[in-house]
Amino acid sequence: MIISLNGWPGVGKLTVGLELADILEGRLLDSHTLFNVAITLTDYRSSEYYDVARRVRDIAFEYVLRLAPSVPVILTNVIATGGPSGFAEEHWQAVCHLARDRKCHLYSATLDCEPDEQVRRMALPSRRAHKKLLSPTIMPELRRTRFLFDDGADYRNTFDNSGSDPHATAVEIASWVRVTLPL
């Protein structure tokens, strides 16, 4: 299976993803692992940025296809409508194609948390090391004008992790996945 952890910056996708990969004995491929090469070496949102991001993603997805089918793959994403380039939509289609090419089910687990908790999490020092968005000031506008989506996922659910620790959220997601596993 492929599990896409989708959500706005600061909702805990990477932290939950690490826990979920341990629980399911899977592999975590977070969005910053994919796109930090482009973020570091090109001008953000330039045509060169998107070219590098696509090339790194293609290499990573090629290696996902080499994994044993029994190995769950957990991805983290911010898949939202209305971005200036359409890259989020394109990236989601690449994830859907990866599931199709892997001949596996695609689960979309959307994470969310209360705005005050999101602001607290976005201020954590560990975010800088991962080249993550640090300023929560743009979040109200993003939440107002853009919408998270997961069209094409075989299974979808939303998890509010405002008051839970990452392990508890990962256990909840793993339980949902196991319950919905097709026979």
LOTORKE-805292 format. One record per atom (N, C-alpha, C): residue number from 1; atom name; x, y, z. Coordinates in steps of 0.001 Angstrom, whole numbers, plus 500000, padded with zeros to 6 digits. Layout:
BEGIN
{NUM; "CA"; {X; Y; Z}} ...
//
This chain:
BEGIN
{1; "N"; {500827; 498818; 500000}} {1; "CA"; {500000; 500000; 500000}} {1; "C"; {500868; 501241; 500000}} {2; "N"; {500267; 502328; 499587}} {2; "CA"; {500872; 503650; 499720}} {2; "C"; {499929; 504463; 500589}} {3; "N"; {500498; 505112; 501595}} {3; "CA"; {499717; 505988; 502468}} {3; "C"; {500255; 507399; 502291}} {4; "N"; {499392; 508283; 501827}} {4; "CA"; {499752; 509682; 501698}} {4; "C"; {499253; 510421; 502923}} {5; "N"; {500182; 510986; 503683}} {5; "CA"; {499814; 511860; 504793}} {5; "C"; {499770; 513269; 504239}} {6; "N"; {498585; 513793; 504094}} {6; "CA"; {498378; 515107; 503502}} {6; "C"; {497972; 516083; 504591}} {7; "N"; {498347; 517323; 504450}} {7; "CA"; {497938; 518341; 505412}} {7; "C"; {498775; 519594; 505267}} {8; "N"; {498303; 520640; 505902}} {8; "CA"; {498989; 521929; 505865}} {8; "C"; {500315; 521849; 506617}} {9; "N"; {501227; 522767; 506346}} {9; "CA"; {502474; 522808; 507113}} {9; "C"; {502198; 522890; 508612}} {10; "N"; {502979; 522154; 509386}} {10; "CA"; {502893; 522235; 510835}} {10; "C"; {501859; 521340; 511489}} {11; "N"; {501182; 520486; 510724}} {11; "CA"; {500172; 519626; 511350}} {11; "C"; {500760; 518312; 511855}} {12; "N"; {502030; 518039; 511547}} {12; "CA"; {502681; 516863; 512102}} {12; "C"; {502871; 515700; 511150}} {13; "N"; {502858; 515949; 509865}} {13; "CA"; {502961; 514859; 508887}} {13; "C"; {504256; 514069; 509036}} {14; "N"; {505385; 514729; 509109}} {14; "CA"; {506666; 514029; 509199}} {14; "C"; {506773; 513254; 510514}} {15; "N"; {506406; 513873; 511614}} {15; "CA"; {506519; 513222; 512916}} {15; "C"; {505608; 512001; 512993}} {16; "N"; {504371; 512150; 512518}} {16; "CA"; {503445; 511013; 512488}} {16; "C"; {503941; 509967; 511493}} {17; "N"; {504461; 510421; 510355}} {17; "CA"; {504966; 509495; 509336}} {17; "C"; {506093; 508621; 509853}} {18; "N"; {506989; 509182; 510639}} {18; "CA"; {508075; 508391; 511231}} {18; "C"; {507519; 507293; 512130}} {19; "N"; {506546; 507645; 512943}} {19; "CA"; {505912; 506665; 513839}} {19; "C"; {505159; 505608; 513029}} {20; "N"; {504421; 506040; 512010}} {20; "CA"; {503627; 505122; 511195}} {20; "C"; {504524; 504137; 510451}} {21; "N"; {505648; 504612; 509944}} {21; "CA"; {506587; 503716; 509255}} {21; "C"; {507100; 502642; 510207}} {22; "N"; {507358; 503010; 511453}} {22; "CA"; {507788; 502018; 512445}} {22; "C"; {506686; 501003; 512727}} {23; "N"; {505482; 501485; 512928}} {23; "CA"; {504358; 500599; 513264}} {23; "C"; {504074; 499618; 512130}} {24; "N"; {504062; 500116; 510894}} {24; "CA"; {503718; 499278; 509737}} {24; "C"; {504933; 498592; 509114}} {25; "N"; {506121; 498855; 509676}} {25; "CA"; {507366; 498336; 509106}} {25; "C"; {507477; 498724; 507631}} {26; "N"; {507235; 500014; 507405}} {26; "CA"; {507252; 500544; 506042}} {26; "C"; {508385; 501512; 505833}} {27; "N"; {508349; 502155; 504694}} {27; "CA"; {509347; 503158; 504323}} {27; "C"; {508676; 504516; 504258}} {28; "N"; {509340; 505524; 504808}} {28; "CA"; {508835; 506894; 504779}} {28; "C"; {509606; 507688; 503734}} {29; "N"; {508878; 508308; 502844}} {29; "CA"; {509452; 509214; 501850}} {29; "C"; {508726; 510544; 502005}} {30; "N"; {509312; 511432; 502815}} {30; "CA"; {508624; 512695; 503068}} {30; "C"; {508919; 513709; 501971}} {31; "N"; {508041; 514677; 501857}} {31; "CA"; {508134; 515642; 500762}} {31; "C"; {509440; 516431; 500796}} {32; "N"; {509982; 516672; 501977}} {32; "CA"; {511239; 517428; 502025}} {32; "C"; {512428; 516582; 501581}} {33; "N"; {512373; 515291; 501810}} {33; "CA"; {513411; 514432; 501261}} {33; "C"; {513375; 514519; 499736}} {34; "N"; {512179; 514563; 499187}} {34; "CA"; {512042; 514664; 497732}} {34; "C"; {512471; 516021; 497195}} {35; "N"; {512024; 517087; 497826}} {35; "CA"; {512133; 518403; 497193}} {35; "C"; {513218; 519314; 497748}} {36; "N"; {513920; 518912; 498821}} {36; "CA"; {514960; 519799; 499351}} {36; "C"; {516144; 519969; 498413}} {37; "N"; {516382; 519024; 497529}} {37; "CA"; {517448; 519220; 496537}} {37; "C"; {517102; 520427; 495669}} {38; "N"; {515869; 520483; 495205}} {38; "CA"; {515438; 521623; 494382}} {38; "C"; {515402; 522911; 495201}} {39; "N"; {514927; 522818; 496446}} {39; "CA"; {514858; 524006; 497301}} {39; "C"; {516249; 524572; 497558}} {40; "N"; {517223; 523683; 497754}} {40; "CA"; {518578; 524110; 498093}} {40; "C"; {519353; 524638; 496884}} {41; "N"; {519180; 524028; 495732}} {41; "CA"; {520062; 524314; 494598}} {41; "C"; {519468; 525200; 493512}} {42; "N"; {518200; 525555; 493628}} {42; "CA"; {517585; 526397; 492598}} {42; "C"; {516785; 527511; 493255}} {43; "N"; {516298; 528418; 492445}} {43; "CA"; {515409; 529461; 492946}} {43; "C"; {514018; 528864; 493090}} {44; "N"; {513478; 528967; 494293}} {44; "CA"; {512172; 528377; 494601}} {44; "C"; {511116; 528865; 493609}} {45; "N"; {510357; 527916; 493081}} {45; "CA"; {509268; 528146; 492128}} {45; "C"; {509720; 528603; 490756}} {46; "N"; {511000; 528507; 490468}} {46; "CA"; {511473; 528798; 489106}} {46; "C"; {511236; 527550; 488254}} {47; "N"; {511348; 527697; 486941}} {47; "CA"; {511177; 526517; 486076}} {47; "C"; {512255; 525477; 486391}} {48; "N"; {513449; 525928; 486754}} {48; "CA"; {514523; 525003; 487124}} {48; "C"; {514161; 524242; 488409}} {49; "N"; {513539; 524935; 489354}} {49; "CA"; {513099; 524290; 490595}} {49; "C"; {512173; 523111; 490270}} {50; "N"; {511162; 523347; 489450}} {50; "CA"; {510202; 522286; 489135}} {50; "C"; {510849; 521161; 488338}} {51; "N"; {511812; 521496; 487478}} {51; "CA"; {512518; 520462; 486726}} {51; "C"; {513296; 519551; 487676}} {52; "N"; {514034; 520139; 488602}} {52; "CA"; {514807; 519345; 489559}} {52; "C"; {513869; 518537; 490450}} {53; "N"; {512795; 519153; 490932}} {53; "CA"; {511844; 518443; 491795}} {53; "C"; {511261; 517225; 491067}} {54; "N"; {510902; 517391; 489806}} {54; "CA"; {510359; 516261; 489034}} {54; "C"; {511401; 515160; 488860}} {55; "N"; {512629; 515540; 488566}} {55; "CA"; {513672; 514538; 488330}} {55; "C"; {513975; 513738; 489596}} {56; "N"; {514065; 514425; 490731}} {56; "CA"; {514324; 513726; 491992}} {56; "C"; {513137; 512814; 492321}} {57; "N"; {511918; 513329; 492141}} {57; "CA"; {510730; 512502; 492397}} {57; "C"; {510722; 511271; 491508}} {58; "N"; {511052; 511434; 490227}} {58; "CA"; {511057; 510292; 489317}} {58; "C"; {512047; 509215; 489762}} {59; "N"; {513224; 509645; 490210}} {59; "CA"; {514218; 508684; 490700}} {59; "C"; {513691; 507977; 491951}} {60; "N"; {513153; 508750; 492884}} {60; "CA"; {512636; 508158; 494129}} {60; "C"; {511508; 507177; 493831}} {61; "N"; {510577; 507560; 492971}} {61; "CA"; {509449; 506687; 492663}} {61; "C"; {509901; 505432; 491917}} {62; "N"; {510954; 505547; 491113}} {62; "CA"; {511519; 504364; 490450}} {62; "C"; {511975; 503350; 491501}} {63; "N"; {512587; 503840; 492569}} {63; "CA"; {513069; 502949; 493616}} {63; "C"; {511925; 502434; 494503}} {64; "N"; {510866; 503206; 494647}} {64; "CA"; {509683; 502697; 495351}} {64; "C"; {509153; 501473; 494609}} {65; "N"; {509152; 501544; 493288}} {65; "CA"; {508650; 500418; 492491}} {65; "C"; {509517; 499174; 492637}} {66; "N"; {510751; 499323; 493076}} {66; "CA"; {511648; 498179; 493271}} {66; "C"; {511450; 497499; 494627}} {67; "N"; {510748; 498172; 495546}} {67; "CA"; {510510; 497576; 496858}} {67; "C"; {509568; 496390; 496728}} {68; "N"; {509685; 495468; 497655}} {68; "CA"; {508759; 494332; 497685}} {68; "C"; {507336; 494867; 497841}} {69; "N"; {506373; 494252; 497168}} {69; "CA"; {504985; 494726; 497258}} {69; "C"; {504437; 494732; 498684}} {70; "N"; {504995; 493935; 499561}} {70; "CA"; {504507; 493861; 500943}} {70; "C"; {504987; 495030; 501800}} {71; "N"; {505896; 495851; 501288}} {71; "CA"; {506444; 496966; 502068}} {71; "C"; {505556; 498200; 501899}} {72; "N"; {504908; 498650; 502974}} {72; "CA"; {504116; 499876; 502875}} {72; "C"; {505030; 501088; 502656}} {73; "N"; {504550; 502022; 501873}} {73; "CA"; {505288; 503262; 501632}} {73; "C"; {504420; 504411; 502128}} {74; "N"; {505005; 505239; 502983}} {74; "CA"; {504309; 506388; 503546}} {74; "C"; {504923; 507636; 502931}} {75; "N"; {504081; 508476; 502354}} {75; "CA"; {504507; 509738; 501754}} {75; "C"; {503913; 510885; 502561}} {76; "N"; {504617; 511996; 502645}} {76; "CA"; {504022; 513203; 503223}} {76; "C"; {503883; 514228; 502110}} {77; "N"; {502786; 514963; 502166}} {77; "CA"; {502485; 515919; 501096}} {77; "C"; {501642; 517069; 501617}} {78; "N"; {501709; 518177; 500893}} {78; "CA"; {500704; 519230; 501000}} {78; "C"; {500073; 519272; 499614}} {79; "N"; {498983; 518536; 499451}} {79; "CA"; {498292; 518481; 498167}} {79; "C"; {497077; 519393; 498287}} {80; "N"; {497206; 520581; 497704}} {80; "CA"; {496147; 521585; 497811}} {80; "C"; {495925; 522249; 496451}} {81; "N"; {494703; 522625; 496213}} {81; "CA"; {494338; 523306; 494973}} {81; "C"; {494872; 524733; 494967}} {82; "N"; {494938; 525287; 493784}} {82; "CA"; {495147; 526717; 493653}} {82; "C"; {496548; 527239; 493783}} {83; "N"; {497545; 526399; 493765}} {83; "CA"; {498913; 526907; 493826}} {83; "C"; {499274; 527646; 492546}} {84; "N"; {500303; 528462; 492600}} {84; "CA"; {500641; 529280; 491442}} {84; "C"; {501124; 528490; 490225}} {85; "N"; {501597; 527258; 490424}} {85; "CA"; {502186; 526517; 489310}} {85; "C"; {501382; 525290; 488888}} {86; "N"; {500473; 524834; 489733}} {86; "CA"; {499781; 523574; 489466}} {86; "C"; {500623; 522356; 489826}} {87; "N"; {501782; 522576; 490452}} {87; "CA"; {502673; 521464; 490766}} {87; "C"; {502065; 520506; 491777}} {88; "N"; {501317; 521002; 492756}} {88; "CA"; {500715; 520107; 493749}} {88; "C"; {499773; 519122; 493082}} {89; "N"; {498967; 519617; 492156}} {89; "CA"; {498051; 518738; 491427}} {89; "C"; {498829; 517718; 490604}} {90; "N"; {499876; 518189; 489936}} {90; "CA"; {500726; 517296; 489137}} {90; "C"; {501391; 516244; 490026}} {91; "N"; {501876; 516678; 491172}} {91; "CA"; {502536; 515743; 492085}} {91; "C"; {501542; 514687; 492572}} {92; "N"; {500327; 515094; 492884}} {92; "CA"; {499321; 514127; 493328}} {92; "C"; {499049; 513103; 492229}} {93; "N"; {498979; 513546; 490984}} {93; "CA"; {498770; 512600; 489884}} {93; "C"; {499932; 511614; 489799}} {94; "N"; {501150; 512091; 490060}} {94; "CA"; {502310; 511191; 490059}} {94; "C"; {502184; 510157; 491183}} {95; "N"; {501665; 510561; 492338}} {95; "CA"; {501441; 509627; 493448}} {95; "C"; {500384; 508597; 493046}} {96; "N"; {499299; 509047; 492422}} {96; "CA"; {498248; 508123; 491962}} {96; "C"; {498812; 507129; 490943}} {97; "N"; {499648; 507619; 490025}} {97; "CA"; {500271; 506728; 489038}} {97; "C"; {501236; 505743; 489705}} {98; "N"; {501929; 506196; 490734}} {98; "CA"; {502827; 505307; 491469}} {98; "C"; {502036; 504151; 492071}} {99; "N"; {500902; 504439; 492682}} {99; "CA"; {500068; 503373; 493259}} {99; "C"; {499583; 502433; 492161}} {100; "N"; {499172; 503003; 491047}} {100; "CA"; {498714; 502167; 489928}} {100; "C"; {499853; 501283; 489423}} {101; "N"; {501030; 501867; 489216}} {101; "CA"; {502168; 501103; 488704}} {101; "C"; {502637; 500054; 489713}} {102; "N"; {502461; 500341; 490978}} {102; "CA"; {502847; 499396; 492033}} {102; "C"; {501752; 498348; 492261}} {103; "N"; {500595; 498602; 491631}} {103; "CA"; {499437; 497699; 491758}} {103; "C"; {499020; 497547; 493218}} {104; "N"; {498911; 498705; 493876}} {104; "CA"; {498547; 498695; 495290}} {104; "C"; {497491; 499758; 495569}} {105; "N"; {496939; 499691; 496752}} {105; "CA"; {495934; 500662; 497166}} {105; "C"; {496602; 501936; 497657}} {106; "N"; {495913; 503044; 497406}} {106; "CA"; {496373; 504361; 497827}} {106; "C"; {495437; 504859; 498926}} {107; "N"; {496009; 505051; 500100}} {107; "CA"; {495283; 505580; 501250}} {107; "C"; {495671; 507042; 501417}} {108; "N"; {494686; 507885; 501646}} {108; "CA"; {494960; 509287; 501935}} {108; "C"; {494506; 509584; 503356}} {109; "N"; {495454; 509909; 504205}} {109; "CA"; {495172; 510298; 505581}} {109; "C"; {495489; 511778; 505707}} {110; "N"; {494453; 512589; 505809}} {110; "CA"; {494644; 514029; 505945}} {110; "C"; {494752; 514361; 507424}} {111; "N"; {495841; 515025; 507781}} {111; "CA"; {496063; 515443; 509164}} {111; "C"; {495681; 516907; 509320}} {112; "N"; {495117; 517218; 510465}} {112; "CA"; {494797; 518608; 510772}} {112; "C"; {494942; 518804; 512271}} {113; "N"; {495070; 520047; 512680}} {113; "CA"; {495119; 520373; 514094}} {113; "C"; {494583; 521784; 514273}} {114; "N"; {494321; 522142; 515505}} {114; "CA"; {493813; 523469; 515818}} {114; "C"; {494848; 524525; 515411}} {115; "N"; {494391; 525692; 514920}} {115; "CA"; {495323; 526736; 514479}} {115; "C"; {496374; 527133; 515512}} {116; "N"; {496006; 527237; 516783}} {116; "CA"; {496994; 527603; 517813}} {116; "C"; {498072; 526532; 517946}} {117; "N"; {497665; 525273; 517841}} {117; "CA"; {498630; 524169; 517908}} {117; "C"; {499531; 524185; 516672}} {118; "N"; {498958; 524487; 515521}} {118; "CA"; {499747; 524570; 514294}} {118; "C"; {500806; 525670; 514411}} {119; "N"; {500435; 526814; 514938}} {119; "CA"; {501388; 527920; 515137}} {119; "C"; {502510; 527471; 516071}} {120; "N"; {502158; 526785; 517156}} {120; "CA"; {503180; 526298; 518100}} {120; "C"; {504141; 525351; 517410}} {121; "N"; {503593; 524423; 516633}} {121; "CA"; {504439; 523438; 515953}} {121; "C"; {505318; 524084; 514897}} {122; "N"; {504806; 525087; 514204}} {122; "CA"; {505602; 525725; 513154}} {122; "C"; {506798; 526474; 513711}} {123; "N"; {506782; 526777; 515000}} {123; "CA"; {507897; 527490; 515635}} {123; "C"; {508977; 526546; 516149}} {124; "N"; {508768; 525234; 516038}} {124; "CA"; {509756; 524287; 516552}} {124; "C"; {511070; 524389; 515775}} {125; "N"; {512207; 524411; 516464}} {125; "CA"; {513507; 524565; 515802}} {125; "C"; {513814; 523465; 514781}} {126; "N"; {513270; 522276; 514985}} {126; "CA"; {513570; 521170; 514064}} {126; "C"; {513069; 521438; 512654}} {127; "N"; {512104; 522335; 512499}} {127; "CA"; {511566; 522628; 511162}} {127; "C"; {512622; 523297; 510270}} {128; "N"; {513459; 524129; 510862}} {128; "CA"; {514480; 524829; 510066}} {128; "C"; {515436; 523831; 509416}} {129; "N"; {515824; 522797; 510149}} {129; "CA"; {516764; 521805; 509625}} {129; "C"; {516200; 521070; 508416}} {130; "N"; {514882; 520982; 508328}} {130; "CA"; {514241; 520294; 507205}} {130; "C"; {513798; 521260; 506108}} {131; "N"; {514186; 522533; 506229}} {131; "CA"; {513833; 523579; 505264}} {131; "C"; {512317; 523729; 505133}} {132; "N"; {511629; 523631; 506254}} {132; "CA"; {510176; 523724; 506268}} {132; "C"; {509731; 525166; 506491}} {133; "N"; {508504; 525438; 506101}} {133; "CA"; {507899; 526747; 506320}} {133; "C"; {507880; 527029; 507817}} {134; "N"; {508374; 528204; 508195}} {134; "CA"; {508477; 528549; 509609}} {134; "C"; {507472; 529602; 510054}} {135; "N"; {506976; 530393; 509133}} {135; "CA"; {506079; 531487; 509500}} {135; "C"; {504622; 531079; 509317}} {136; "N"; {503861; 531099; 510400}} {136; "CA"; {502452; 530717; 510299}} {136; "C"; {501553; 531835; 509774}} {137; "N"; {502108; 532998; 509476}} {137; "CA"; {501264; 534135; 509110}} {137; "C"; {500495; 533921; 507806}} {138; "N"; {501001; 533069; 506926}} {138; "CA"; {500290; 532851; 505654}} {138; "C"; {499209; 531777; 505759}} {139; "N"; {499169; 531058; 506876}} {139; "CA"; {498238; 529938; 506978}} {139; "C"; {496764; 530332; 506888}} {140; "N"; {496305; 531411; 507529}} {140; "CA"; {494882; 531749; 507384}} {140; "C"; {494481; 531985; 505924}} {141; "N"; {495339; 532641; 505178}} {141; "CA"; {495042; 532894; 503759}} {141; "C"; {495065; 531594; 502953}} {142; "N"; {496042; 530733; 503211}} {142; "CA"; {496080; 529444; 502510}} {142; "C"; {494827; 528627; 502810}} {143; "N"; {494449; 528556; 504074}} {143; "CA"; {493265; 527778; 504449}} {143; "C"; {491988; 528376; 503851}} {144; "N"; {491975; 529686; 503622}} {144; "CA"; {490792; 530348; 503063}} {144; "C"; {490697; 530182; 501556}} {145; "N"; {491843; 530172; 500874}} {145; "CA"; {491825; 530219; 499410}} {145; "C"; {492187; 528908; 498725}} {146; "N"; {492795; 527996; 499442}} {146; "CA"; {493209; 526720; 498846}} {146; "C"; {492591; 525579; 499639}} {147; "N"; {492444; 524444; 498982}} {147; "CA"; {491767; 523327; 499617}} {147; "C"; {492571; 522051; 499434}} {148; "N"; {492745; 521329; 500525}} {148; "CA"; {493407; 520030; 500457}} {148; "C"; {492515; 519072; 499683}} {149; "N"; {493126; 518209; 498887}} {149; "CA"; {492324; 517246; 498138}} {149; "C"; {493067; 515926; 498015}} {150; "N"; {492313; 514882; 497688}} {150; "CA"; {492893; 513550; 497523}} {150; "C"; {492080; 512733; 496523}} {151; "N"; {491521; 513389; 495527}} {151; "CA"; {490747; 512690; 494501}} {151; "C"; {491598; 511595; 493873}} {152; "N"; {491028; 510416; 493763}} {152; "CA"; {491745; 509290; 493180}} {152; "C"; {492289; 508317; 494204}} {153; "N"; {492261; 508693; 495489}} {153; "CA"; {492690; 507750; 496523}} {153; "C"; {491637; 506664; 496665}} {154; "N"; {492084; 505448; 496941}} {154; "CA"; {491143; 504345; 497136}} {154; "C"; {490398; 504479; 498463}} {155; "N"; {491089; 504988; 499466}} {155; "CA"; {490510; 505158; 500796}} {155; "C"; {490976; 506499; 501330}} {156; "N"; {490090; 507181; 502053}} {156; "CA"; {490457; 508496; 502601}} {156; "C"; {489812; 508692; 503954}} {157; "N"; {490544; 509415; 504804}} {157; "CA"; {490041; 509719; 506138}} {157; "C"; {490792; 510952; 506636}} {158; "N"; {490187; 511661; 507579}} {158; "CA"; {490804; 512840; 508177}} {158; "C"; {491023; 512578; 509654}} {159; "N"; {492178; 513004; 510150}} {159; "CA"; {492559; 512781; 511543}} {159; "C"; {492952; 514118; 512167}} {160; "N"; {492276; 514491; 513230}} {160; "CA"; {492630; 515703; 513977}} {160; "C"; {493580; 515275; 515090}} {161; "N"; {494806; 515736; 514998}} {161; "CA"; {495807; 515333; 515992}} {161; "C"; {496180; 516488; 516917}} {162; "N"; {495245; 517408; 517116}} {162; "CA"; {495509; 518569; 517979}} {162; "C"; {495952; 518163; 519373}} {163; "N"; {495266; 517200; 519954}} {163; "CA"; {495558; 516844; 521334}} {163; "C"; {496232; 515502; 521496}} {164; "N"; {496646; 514875; 520389}} {164; "CA"; {497287; 513566; 520541}} {164; "C"; {498761; 513641; 520193}} {165; "N"; {499490; 512742; 520802}} {165; "CA"; {500905; 512684; 520466}} {165; "C"; {501051; 511944; 519130}} {166; "N"; {502186; 512099; 518463}} {166; "CA"; {502377; 511499; 517135}} {166; "C"; {502189; 509983; 517110}} {167; "N"; {502641; 509312; 518155}} {167; "CA"; {502496; 507858; 518180}} {167; "C"; {501018; 507460; 518207}} {168; "N"; {500228; 508134; 519033}} {168; "CA"; {498799; 507823; 519118}} {168; "C"; {498108; 508072; 517772}} {169; "N"; {498471; 509144; 517095}} {169; "CA"; {497890; 509414; 515774}} {169; "C"; {498304; 508338; 514791}} {170; "N"; {499559; 507932; 514825}} {170; "CA"; {500029; 506876; 513923}} {170; "C"; {499309; 505559; 514197}} {171; "N"; {499082; 505246; 515450}} {171; "CA"; {498338; 504026; 515808}} {171; "C"; {496916; 504112; 515253}} {172; "N"; {496297; 505277; 515369}} {172; "CA"; {494939; 505470; 514843}} {172; "C"; {494910; 505276; 513324}} {173; "N"; {495888; 505829; 512630}} {173; "CA"; {495951; 505669; 511171}} {173; "C"; {496204; 504211; 510806}} {174; "N"; {497137; 503568; 511489}} {174; "CA"; {497432; 502158; 511214}} {174; "C"; {496198; 501290; 511442}} {175; "N"; {495444; 501568; 512481}} {175; "CA"; {494214; 500810; 512757}} {175; "C"; {493200; 501010; 511642}} {176; "N"; {493038; 502258; 511184}} {176; "CA"; {492127; 502551; 510074}} {176; "C"; {492553; 501797; 508827}} {177; "N"; {493842; 501814; 508514}} {177; "CA"; {494348; 501118; 507328}} {177; "C"; {494061; 499628; 507438}} {178; "N"; {494348; 499048; 508579}} {178; "CA"; {494150; 497600; 508747}} {178; "C"; {492676; 497218; 508633}} {179; "N"; {491790; 498053; 509140}} {179; "CA"; {490354; 497777; 509065}} {179; "C"; {489852; 497864; 507618}} {180; "N"; {490411; 498780; 506848}} {180; "CA"; {489918; 498978; 505474}} {180; "C"; {490668; 498144; 504441}} {181; "N"; {491668; 497368; 504873}} {181; "CA"; {492400; 496537; 503912}} {181; "C"; {491453; 495649; 503144}} {182; "N"; {491549; 495671; 501823}} {182; "CA"; {490687; 494783; 501035}} {182; "C"; {491093; 493328; 501228}} {183; "N"; {490117; 492451; 501126}} {183; "CA"; {490388; 491009; 501283}} {183; "C"; {491081; 490455; 500072}} 
//
